[in-house]
Amino acid sequence: MRYRDAIAVLLVALCLPIRTSSVTAQSLPSPEVVADQMIRRALMDRKGYAWLKELCDMGPRLSGSPQSYRAIEWARAKMKALGFDRVWLQPVMVPRWVRGEVEEAIVHLPGTSRAVPLRVLALGGSVGTSTEGMQASVLRVSSFAELKTHREEAQGKFVFFDFPMDAGKVPTFAGYGEAVRYRVYGAIEAAKVGAVGVLIRSITTRYDDVPHTGVLFYADTLKKIPAVALGWQSADRLAELLRRHPQLELRLQLSSRTLPDTLSYNVIGEIRGREKPEEIIVVAGHFDSWDVGDGAHDDAAGCIQALEAAELFLRLQLQPRRTIRVVFFINEENGMRGARAYARRAAQKEEYHYAAIESDRGAFTPRGFSVTADSVLIARMQAWIPILKKAGIDWIRKGGSGADVSRIPNCPLKFGLVPDSQRYFDVHHSANDVFEAVHPRELELGSAAIAVLTLLLSETDLHLPNPVSTH
Amino acid sequence: MRYRDAIAVLLVALCLPIRTSSVTAQSLPSPEVVADQMIRRALMDRKGYAWLKELCDMGPRLSGSPQSYRAIEWARAKMKALGFDRVWLQPVMVPRWVRGEVEEAIVHLPGTSRAVPLRVLALGGSVGTSTEGMQASVLRVSSFAELKTHREEAQGKFVFFDFPMDAGKVPTFAGYGEAVRYRVYGAIEAAKVGAVGVLIRSITTRYDDVPHTGVLFYADTLKKIPAVALGWQSADRLAELLRRHPQLELRLQLSSRTLPDTLSYNVIGEIRGREKPEEIIVVAGHFDSWDVGDGAHDDAAGCIQALEAAELFLRLQLQPRRTIRVVFFINEENGMRGARAYARRAAQKEEYHYAAIESDRGAFTPRGFSVTADSVLIARMQAWIPILKKAGIDWIRKGGSGADVSRIPNCPLKFGLVPDSQRYFDVHHSANDVFEAVHPRELELGSAAIAVLTLLLSETDLHLPNPVSTH
C-alpha cells in the first residue's frame, strides 16, 4: 500500500493549503473534499487503532492507579510527538479506590457441606468486609418497591436485587437506565432497611458469567455496606438456589477500600485556529476506566477517536479556522472530578467554547450525533447531513452529549457520538472490555465522523445566537 | 426470565386472534403492535441464534457435500417441528467440487535452499495440479491492463494478481466489485497469455493470513489452470520476496477436482395465508456455503433469519394474510442452480410471488432494505419507515435484492436486507466465518426486521400495478 500513501501525500502536497507554523488566513478546500480525505486516511492508515493498542497494553486506568499515570504520560508524549501546538496537564484531585486482592462469594447450603462459588466483582467505591469476611442469609427482591414490602425481612441479610437489564429494547441504552438504579442506589436503599450487604445482577446483555462493575453511591447518614455485582449466570444460580433453599447463607469477602484523594490530571492538546483561535472546539473522551479488562471501549477508544479526529487535520496538513482542543478527562467513572475541574477553569478564564464533542458509547459503527443545542441551530446543521453521511452518520438529533462535556459552561453546541449499541453492554465495565473487542474499521469510522463534524464546525458559521468571545 | 415469557404468552393468548388450523378471515392487530412483539420476542428468546448454533455445528455446506445433506435434513425436520403448513424439498442437480487434502504453496528462492510457505486456499472450482505439483516463476501484476502490457512475460508462469481490496470506502461492498474481477476472471485472462496458474490477493479488509476463497470461471476454449487465493500477509510476503528475488519459483500442489453433478435440494416451508393464500411472500437465504469455516454469516445466518421471520408469526400465533414461504436456496456460491430451478418451477406453475426478501450480506446490525421495484411502489413503502425503524431499519432504497430471489419471475417486489458492512469481509468465504463471529442481538434484529417487513407486505395492500393472480 506504500505507493497509495505516496500518492495521497503528493495529492495533499499539490492541492491543499499547507499548514505552516505561522497562522495563515487561507481557507481549506470544500468540506466535501476534505471529508473524503479524512475518511479514507482514517480507514486506510488505521493509526488510531495502533494507538489504541499501545494504550490498552498499559492496562486499565482507574483514577489514581499506577497504570493511569503511565497512560497520562503516554498521552502527553503522543500529543507532543504528533505536533499539537500546545500540550498540557491540568491537575485534578481524584478519589482513589482500590479493589484489593480478595473478592470471593460462596453460597453455603443449609444442612449440607456444599459450597457454591459465585463470580462477583465489587462495585466501584464499595467498602470491603472484615478480613474474615461476613456471612448472612439472602433476601431476593426484583425492585425497590418489593424491598419496601419486605423491609422487615431485610434486617441483617444481604439484599439481592435481581433485576435483569431489559434486552428486549433495540437501543440497548434504553434498558440501562432502569437497571442501573440498583447498582447506584442499591446500597443506600438496603442500608435503610438494615441489610448488611448488597448483590446485584450484572447490567449486561451477554449471558456469560463475567461480572460488570460500576459506581455506587453511599449516604453519609447511613451505614456503608459492601456491594458486588454477580455474573449473569451466577445470578441465575443464586436465584435458583434461593428457590430451593431459602435459608442458604452467603459468605462474602472483599478487600476493597478507599484511600485518600490523590493528584491526577486531564490531558489536553491544542491545534491553534488560523482565524478564530479564541473559539474552541473540544473533542473529548474520558481517560480513566474501571479496573478490569483494558477499558478499551470505555473509554480508551473515545479518547483515541478524539485524538485522531484532531490529528487528521495535522495528517492532511490543514490548519483549522477555529482552535481544536483535545481533552482526555480523568475520573468520569467515579467522581467526575476531571470534568468539574475543566469546567471551573473554563469559567475562570472566561473561555469561549464554540462546540464540544464527546465519544463515550463504545467504538462501534457510528450512526449519528446527539446534540444539546438550540433547535434552530440543530435545524441549520441538518444541511450537513449529506457530508456527514460520507462517514456513515445518518442524523443529528437533540439529546444528551457526554457526561464530561455536558458540564462545560458557555458552550452552545455539545455533541455525543452515537454508535451502534448492540454489543456495548457485552463489554461495559467488565473484563470483556479489551482491545480485541474493538474493530479497527468501526473505531476508525468514529474518528472520521468526529473529524468531519469538527471540520464543519470549524470552517463554517452557524451564526450562534449569543457568541460570547472574550478575548 | 420465565415469568416474562409466561406474561408474553398470556398477553398473546388474551389479545390476539389465534391462528387455528382452519383459515380465518380475522385480521391481525395493528402492525405497530405486532412489530413491537416480534422485535421483543426475537431479542429476548434468541431462538434463531440457538438454531444457528445447531446448523453451524454440522460444518460448512458446500453443494453436494455430506454436511450439506445432513443440514438439508435438519432444515426439513426443523420446519416441520416448528409447525409450518407444508414443508418440501425441491430436487436440484448441483455441481460437486471438492478441495481434496493437499493444498500447498511454497516459494523457493533462487540460489538458496530457503523455502517460504504461503497460506493459500484454492478458488472454488479450481482444477488441481498433478500429484507432484507444479513449479514456475511468478509474474506480479496489479491489474488486467498491466497483464496485457506484460503478456510476453506471462508464458509458462504463475500470474499473481496483486490487487488489494479498497478498504478506504465506508460501505465495504463498494470495494468488493473491482477486486472480485481478479478472482472470477483471473484464470481466464491468465490462460489467454499462456500462464500456468493464478494467485490472487484475498478479498478482505482484515489483514491477517486467513485466505478467502470464492468462485472462479473458466472458458471452455482455454486451458483450465489452477487458481488460489493468498492470505493477505502471504500476499505481502510474496510481493516483498518478488521485489528482492524476481526469479523466485513457486511450487503449488492442489488436489482439488470437480466430480459429476449430483442431486441436491432447495428446502421450502410454507405458512398458508388466511385471505390470499395464492399470493406468496418468499423469505430466503442460500443454504450452501464455501467449505471452510462454518459458512455462518454466508449464509447460514441469512437462512436462519428467513426461517425465524416466518416462525415469529407462528410463535405469536398469528396467521398471515398472504402465504409466507421460506426458501433455503442451494448452490448460490458455485452455480445458482437452486435459484434457477426455483424460478423455472415458479414459471411453470404460474405462481404469483407478491414479494421476496433475501438476507445474504452477513448477520450484522440491519440498516435498511434495498429493493428492486417500481419507484411508485418504493415511494408508497416509505410510509412504513416509522414501523420498520422499531427494528433499526432506517431506509428502503431502490437497488439490488439477493442473487437467488432476483431470478424469481413475476415478482414485483424483491428486497435485500442491508446490514452494517464493516465486519463482513473479515469473514467472507474464509475459515473466519464461524458461529462465534455472529452476534446474537445483531442476528436477531435481522430476523425481526425481516419479520416486520413481511408483516407489512402481508397485511397491507400496495395496489401493485399488475397483480397477476393465477389461482
HADDOCK unambig.tbl for C-alpha pairs under 7 A between the chains (distance, minus, plus):
assign (segid A and resid 40 and name CA) (segid B and resid 168 and name CA) 4.59 0.50 0.50
assign (segid A and resid 40 and name CA) (segid B and resid 169 and name CA) 6.68 0.50 0.50
assign (segid A and resid 43 and name CA) (segid B and resid 167 and name CA) 6.57 0.50 0.50
assign (segid A and resid 43 and name CA) (segid B and resid 168 and name CA) 5.29 0.50 0.50
assign (segid A and resid 44 and name CA) (segid B and resid 167 and name CA) 6.22 0.50 0.50
assign (segid A and resid 44 and name CA) (segid B and resid 168 and name CA) 5.43 0.50 0.50
assign (segid A and resid 167 and name CA) (segid B and resid 43 and name CA) 6.58 0.50 0.50
assign (segid A and resid 167 and name CA) (segid B and resid 44 and name CA) 6.23 0.50 0.50
assign (segid A and resid 168 and name CA) (segid B and resid 40 and name CA) 4.59 0.50 0.50
assign (segid A and resid 168 and name CA) (segid B and resid 43 and name CA) 5.31 0.50 0.50
assign (segid A and resid 168 and name CA) (segid B and resid 44 and name CA) 5.44 0.50 0.50
assign (segid A and resid 169 and name CA) (segid B and resid 40 and name CA) 6.68 0.50 0.50
assign (segid A and resid 170 and name CA) (segid B and resid 391 and name CA) 6.73 0.50 0.50
assign (segid A and resid 391 and name CA) (segid B and resid 170 and name CA) 6.72 0.50 0.50
assign (segid A and resid 422 and name CA) (segid B and resid 441 and name CA) 6.31 0.50 0.50
assign (segid A and resid 422 and name CA) (segid B and resid 442 and name CA) 6.69 0.50 0.50
assign (segid A and resid 441 and name CA) (segid B and resid 422 and name CA) 6.30 0.50 0.50
assign (segid A and resid 442 and name CA) (segid B and resid 422 and name CA) 6.67 0.50 0.50
